[in-house]
Each structure stands twice: as structure tokens, then as C-alpha cells.
Amino acid sequence: MKDLAGAVAPAPPPGSGAGSAAPEDEAPTAPSPEHRSGLLSPTRARYLLLVAVLLLAGAFAGRIMHNVLLGSSWGAAMSRCLGEAPTAGTPAEFSDYLQRCTGPAEQRRALVSLAGASVVMTLGVACLWVLPLRLLRRAGPMSVASAQWQERAASVAAEMRVKRAPEVMWGSAWLNQPFTAGRPRRIRIVLPLGVRALPPAQADAILRHEVAHVAAGDVTLVWLTRGVWWALPPVLLVPAVGIVLQVWLQTRRNPLVPTFSHGFLWEYALRAGLLLAVAALVSQLVLRSREHEADLRSVRGRPTAGLEAVLAGQPPRTRTWLQRGLANHPPTESRLAVLRRAHLPLRVSLLDAAVIGLLSAMTMDAVTNMAETGFTGTPLISYARLTGALVAGSLLAVGWGVAVWRGLLADRAAPLPRLALLVLGISMAAGLLVQLERTGTAERGSLFGWSLVATVPLLTLGAGTSSVALARLWGRRRGGPHGSSWGWVAVVGANVALFVGALRIGQDGALFFATLGWSHMIDVIELSGLYSVSAASTALGLGGVALLALWSALRPDHAIGPPALPGQMPALPGRMPALPGQEQRINLYAVTLSGVAAAAAVATRWAVEPPIARHSAVYSTQFDWWTAVCAGLVCLVVLLTLHGAGGLGDALYAAPLATILAAGPLWARHATSWHHPWGAAEHYATGPLAQLALFLLVLAVPAAFLPTYRIRQRRATLLGALLTAALTTAAVLALLHSGTGLLELT
């Protein structure tokens, strides 16, 4: 595709060969770290978002086509099942019968939606092969470059670890921009004739930039950004055409008047337009980050003067703000800035946050609805909401979590992305209101109503803030060399656990708020945490995050590497600078608070036995669970109070550790009286951790907007221990004297 957005006027070939190496004394150079591939690359992660948009739009069009073509038969099947349902029996038996009876019709609905998604992806993949050939034909008659150019391209390809060197071609006389296209086994770099008239350093920079695209491995995949406009509009137009034909067949009159007067067309057009807009934004993000990555890869360990000269020599263009916003390539000033500050394209922008939040929310709603219809009448129906949370949480983990880690590890002085967090939450709420699955139906709003819009964005914000805190903790005290595959697997896994857990808790909370009402807040909190059916998985996810945070915190600090030179990727493995004297002791500080909180909670619980707990083993167990929750919650509050936003990273391991340390002795006290001691141990561990996860996600939201407090280590240890012991004792005493307020669900 066209990369260097500037005219290169054709000129007769000069005597000097453009394939010669650039002078080595133009700028200081130094080795820079390897470029990461896969999801660790900003461009590759955005490709995943683009695929998600295509699948979502295809499933949306498929659902509408089902309503147009098969809606009558589906409605008849629903009516028949309701009419034949047995009136006698329990509500559970009635529900089971409806599940079995309506299963085939509902599963057909899901299959049609999947067919729509498959059609869009098939068209998109076809564009990967058709559009490059179309561009090569439009480039006019081409000629193979001389052996000198082929050798130079092969040398650069070997330097960038490209297995098969691309073939260099000269374009026609009217070609004024270089581009790279072709099949995976035969990639061609097509250069304008005017490149031969450029100084050797500039010609070399253009060639290296094109080879960098080949090294990135997305020469074919990038055409998906163009295939969006060949695949999405036709597929999204089919349901509207189907409605028009249906009206004409039924009335034999001009179908446009009744169709345009019907609210469905406008409802469908707005949602389809929104999907096209999201696809356009993601495509633009892909293309811009792709250019930045190619620029940085091409100058890795080399002078930047040649590429800077090419970019600075482009003719100035006067563009409106709209033209700048719609441009596929980054402006020249942006590319020059990235060459000097390589961490800039790694940051999460507000546009990134808006697209990720909107797309994730729409995906969660669509996948959940599709799973509910597809799993109807099968034992998998109970996993419908989990399926939606897994898909949307994975998108958030890659689009937000991994992206935030890249940016914070590259720029250790970067502030917390507070504004981006707000945009993420707002766009999540907007995405939940879109409700693609309600298009053309009488349903308005989901089963959860407005409660889903209130709970899911809030907890997603908490997960996003926790991811930022964990990234800063990792950057400050991370062990092992950068680039460890297992380390990045742990990072991705921790982010998936954070976001999937947040979405699951949000779904549970929304369900219980819609069922019980906002007046039963305490019951909703308990049912979403301590007594949730997903408490075990929530506790497992929090435990994994806590282990990663603890492993990061207990590793010794290493020296901060030298700053990156201009045109080089910054050294990601650098550590956050610690205050003097804090290098080793800060690791034990948060662990000490965990031990103090657990000891105070256990001692208070053993010293005070409420009267209602003496005569009821159930109440005694519930008091034990809440005592363990209090230990972790107080540890979290104390760290946030003493250190502000800077204390959240340590709280991610200190609070769960305090809960486990408190739950262990409380369980051991009754170990000989349990009929199933290991089953009881599981409940003592999972229930309190699941409840703590809810509190942690909620409190992480205001913590993101706190300043970071600096306090001397000795003073922080003493004050923190005293404050933790006092607050834990007070919290457990208040719990034990609260009666059955927290123990009995109303």
C-alpha cells in the first residue's frame, strides 16, 4: 500500500547508485530492542479489533435477515410452544419445557447470525487477494529494478530477519508514491522512477521503510482495512433491500413510502451507520500505527537523517480538521515527532479508548444474546452470559490492557491515563445502549434494564485502573529480561482475568439489581460476590492477578537502562525509580500490612463470639467469611489512604494476601468438626476473595483520580501498621455486633 505520503517526482537516473548505504556519521546510533510481534504490536492488536467489527456487523445483518425471511415461522413456533406448554407444574418445569420446545427455532436464529458473520469474513479475506492485484494493475507497466537494487533489498531484508526478500520493481511514469503489495511468497516493492534521483540516504530510507512493512508481516493483512468497504456496505445493505422487497411483494405498491415511514429503517440505518463508523475508526488506527511502526523499524540502530529528510521534503498541504481526521496516514509532523520520541505511538489515545469501550460493550451484548439463542434447550444455556463476558473481556484485555502496559513500560514518566479511563467508561455505557439485537423488534432494553449500564462500565473502569496500577508495579520492580514470552503470557492472562471478572460481576449485579431493586443494595453486593455462582472463578482470577503482582513486587530492583536515542524504540525493561532506601524494604512493607490486618482480624474474631453465632454453625461460618473480607478491605483502604493512586499496585497483592491469611486460621479452628474439611476450605478461600474482588474494582475507580502521596518508609510502616490494626479491629467488631444484617438475604 502507499506509505510515504509525498510526491517523488520522476527524474533521469543519476550516476550514483541509490542502493548504497547511508553515511554512518550523520547521527549517533546505538542498538535498540527488538520489535515485538503478535498482540504486543499496537498494529496487530488493532487488527483483532477490526476483525471483531467485521464479525459483529455480519452477525447483526444476519439477525435482521432472519427476521425478514424467517420471522413469521419463528413467531409461529414461539406461539405454538406457549400454547402447548403445560399449565400445571412448577415454574422450573414450565421453563424447561419452553427451552426444549423453542430450542430448534432459536438455534436457527443463531445459525443465521453466524452465517452473516461468515459471509462478511469471507468477503474480507477475498479482498486480501483481489485488492493487491488490482493495485498492481493500476500501477501501470512495471519493470524489474537492477541487480544492485535487488541486492540492497535482500541485504535490508536479511538485517530485518525477513526469510524471503521482496522483489524491487519500478512503477510507471505517473506513479509518484512507493507501495508494497503481493502474495506472501512473492511480495513486490514498487518504487517511483523519481527515487533514483534522490540522494542515496533518502532513497535508502524509502527502501528500508518498505522492507520494514514486509518484516512486520502484514503486507497482505493490511488490505483488510480496504476490504471493510468492499464487505460491510453490501452485507449491511441486504437487509434493507429485503425489507423493501417484502413490502412490495405484500402490497404490490411503491414500497418506498411505507418503508421510509416505518421506524425500523431509521433504527437499522443508525445502527448500521454506527458499525461503519467504528470500522472506519479502527481502520484508520491500524493504518496510522502501521506507518509509525515501519518508520521506527526502518531506522532501528541507524541514523534517522535520511527518513527525516524524505518526510520534511514533502510539499506542505493545507488540510481542514476533517481532512486531517479522515486521513489514513499520520501527518508529517506526527511522524517526525515519533522518530524523536518513539514511545508516542505506544500510548493509548482517547480515540483508542472510545473505540475499545464502544466495540466491547456492543460485542458483549451481541454475543450474550447469540449464545442465549444458540444454547437454548441445551445444558450450555447457563454459560451464555459467561460467553459474552469472555469475548468482550478478551477484547478489552488486548485493546486496553496490553496497550496500557506497552505505553507505561515505554514511558515511565507518563501520567495515569485518567481521561482515557473516563472515555472508556462512557463509551462502554454508550455501547450497552446501542443494543444491536433489539433492532426491528418490540423489545426495548435488556433483561437487566438500566442496571447493566450502571454496573458494567463502573466495574470496567475499576479493571482498567487495576491494569494500569499493575503495569506501573511491573515497570517499577519487574524481574527477568524484557521480551520473555512467559512474562507477556502472564500479562495478557492477568488482563483477561481482570476484565472478564469485572464483566461477570457487573452482569450478576445488574441481574440482581433488576430483580431485587436498588433498595436491596446489601443483598445485591453479597449475591454478586460472596454468594455468587461464579465466586470460584472470580476468586481464581483475583488470585492469579495477586500472584503476578506479588511476584513483580518481590523481585529486586535493577538499574534503569540508558534513555533511547532519537529514532530508537525506548528500552521497555526499565524500572520505575524508587525513593532512596526503598529499593528492598518496600517489598516487605505491603506484606507486613497484610500480616497485621490478618492477625488483627483473627484475634478479634476469636475474642468475640456473638450470641447468634454460638447456636448456629451457619452464622459462625458467615462471620468468619466476612472477617476475612474485612482484613483485605482494610488493607486496601489503608494503602490507598497513605499512598493515593500509587498504593493500588501494592494493594492488588496485599489485600488478597490479607484475606487468605485471615481465612486460613478461621477455617483451621473448625477443621476437626467439618464433615468435608477441604470443601469447607474451598468456600473459606473463594467466597471472601470473590467479595473482595467486587470491593477492589469499585474502590479502584476513585483511586485512579487520587494523587500519589510520597511518605518516608519508616513512617509509612509504623503509621500503616497502627492504622491497619485499629481499623481492622473496629471493622470486625462492627461486623460481629451487626446481628444478622449481613448474614440473611432479604
Number of C-alpha atoms within 10 A of each C-alpha: 21 15 21 22 18 19 15 22 17 18 14 10 14 11 8 12 16 23 21 15 13 20 13 10 8 13 12 12 19 14 12 18 17 13 15 12 14 11 18 18 19 26 26 23 20 26 22 15 25 24 19 21 25 26 23 24 28 25 28 27 28 28 27 29 22 20 20 16 14 15 15 12 12 19 13 12 18 17 13 13 17 16 10 11 15 13 11 8 8 10 10 9 14 15 13 14 18 19 19 13 20 20 20 18 19 22 19 16 24 25 18 22 26 21 18 27 24 17 20 29 22 12 17 25 18 16 24 21 17 14 19 19 15 11 16 19 11 11 19 13 11 16 12 14 16 11 10 13 20 18 15 20 23 20 14 21 20 15 10 20 12 18 10 15 23 23 19 26 21 23 25 18 16 12 21 22 21 26 25 26 26 22 13 15 9 11 19 24 23 28 26 24 24 21 25 24 20 21 19 19 23 24 25 24 25 23 25 23 27 30 28 25 25 26 24 21 15 17 23 21 18 21 23 26 24 16 23 24 15 17 22 25 15 11 20 25 13 15 23 20 11 15 21 19 16 16 18 16 11 9 11 10 11 11 17 14 11 14 19 12 10 11 12 16 17 15 14 21 16 13 17 20 13 14 22 20 13 20 25 20 19 24 22 20 23 23 22 20 21 25 22 23 23 21 30 23 25 28 24 22 19 22 24 27 19 22 26 20 15 21 20 15 13 14 10 9 9 8 10 9 9 8 10 13 14 12 14 21 23 19 15 20 10 13 24 20 15 22 23 18 18 24 22 18 21 23 20 23 16 16 15 20 24 23 23 27 30 23 27 28 29 26 27 25 23 22 24 23 22 26 23 22 23 24 21 25 21 12 8 13 16 13 14 19 21 21 21 27 28 21 19 28 27 22 27 29 27 23 24 26 28 26 23 24 27 21 21 25 25 23 22 16 10 12 8 18 19 13 12 19 25 18 22 28 24 19 22 27 23 19 25 26 19 18 20 26 20 18 21 16 10 7 10 10 13 16 13 17 15 16 20 24 22 14 22 25 26 24 28 29 26 28 29 30 28 27 27 26 26 29 24 23 23 27 25 25 25 25 19 11 10 15 15 9 9 9 16 15 11 14 22 20 17 26 29 27 25 30 30 28 31 29 29 24 30 25 22 25 28 25 21 21 24 17 13 14 14 13 9 14 14 14 23 24 20 19 21 26 28 26 19 20 13 20 25 20 16 28 24 17 24 25 23 18 26 23 17 20 25 23 15 24 27 17 16 13 21 17 10 14 12 9 11 21 20 24 29 29 27 21 20 23 23 25 21 21 17 13 12 8 11 15 15 15 13 20 18 13 20 28 22 17 31 29 22 24 34 33 20 21 36 23 15 19 22 12 10 12 14 18 13 14 17 11 10 10 11 13 20 18 19 19 24 25 25 25 30 33 30 28 38 35 27 27 34 30 20 21 24 25 17 18 19 20 23 22 22 29 25 27 32 27 28 27 34 32 27 31 31 23 23 32 28 16 18 24 22 13 10 12 15 10 9 13 9 10 15 12 10 15 17 12 20 24 24 26 27 29 32 31 28 28 30 23 19 25 24 19 19 24 23 15 23 24 15 14 13 17 13 12 12 11 16 14 10 18 19 13 13 22 22 15 19 27 22 15 22 27 24 16 19 26 18 11 19 24 13 12 16 15 12 17 17 10 12 9
